[in-house]
Amino acid sequence: MALIVQGSKRLAVGDRTYDYGPGQYLVASIDLPVIGHYTEASPSAPALGFGLVLRPATIASLLLDARAGSTAVAPSRATKAAPPALGVADASSELLDAVIRMLRLLDRPVDQPVLAPMLEREILWRLLLGPMGPTMRQVGLSDSSLTQISRAVRWIHDHHAEPFRVEDLARSCAMSTSAFHRNFHAVTALSPIQFQKRVRLQQARLLLLAGLDKVATVGYTVGYDSASQFNREYRRHFGLPPGRDAARLRASAVVPA
């Protein structure tokens, strides 16, 4: 979860674009190959925000507590399709208050071991009650469609250089091929093959930025058999051929003495 305090940001994945600014937050339930940048930030008014890692076990604990009391966030496994992995919403005054109290703990280390876990649960509770509640609930359910898709996403990340059959990946998620395609696109805005391609290209960009200069070697390392196909898809995605893009990125990373 990322809450913007100052500045504005834009993220894009697949055919979806997300803009959010002060007082708005983004929830990301899966590690997606997003492209993003700040649309408003400057030396005099730098981008400021608050981030919190979503821990499924803590969310599951809240869902269990909710079962025994309020039914406002009672988990439902009858979801027809998994919710999107990314979403933006306006922060409620209660959520902002909990975040501010969490930030104040930075100056009170003696209170952190006791109060931070309590405030984490409060923040998660406010998120569960908010517009992103369906996604939050799915994160806490071990057998939800989103959790099953997240396993497939993790496998693709870990084996991005390997070919795979969508039917096999669907079977590993205990879904039919059609249901897997439907849920995967609902969550990631991409097909499984498109997702793998995005991961490959982003990994290639990291390798080039790290100094691995031979473009053909980089393409082969991330799973491309054809150097021309790698160059073509890289340029289509990032706007420049691999070598020129890497040189531009390195030059922009140099800090003047």
Secondary structure, 3 states (H helix, E strand, C coil): CEEEEECEEEEEECCEEEEECCCEEEEECCCCCCEEEEEECCCCCCCEEEECCCCHHHHHHHHHHHHHCCCCCCCCCCCCCCCCCEEEEECCHHHHHHHHHHHHHHHCCCCHHHHHHHHHHHHHHHHHHCCCHHHHHHHHCCCCHHHHHHHHHHHHHHCCCCCCCHHHHHHHCCCCHHHHHHHHHHHHCCCHHHHHHHHHHHHHHHHHHCCCCCHHHHHHHCCCCCHHHHHHHHHHHHCCCHHHHHHHHHHHHCCCC
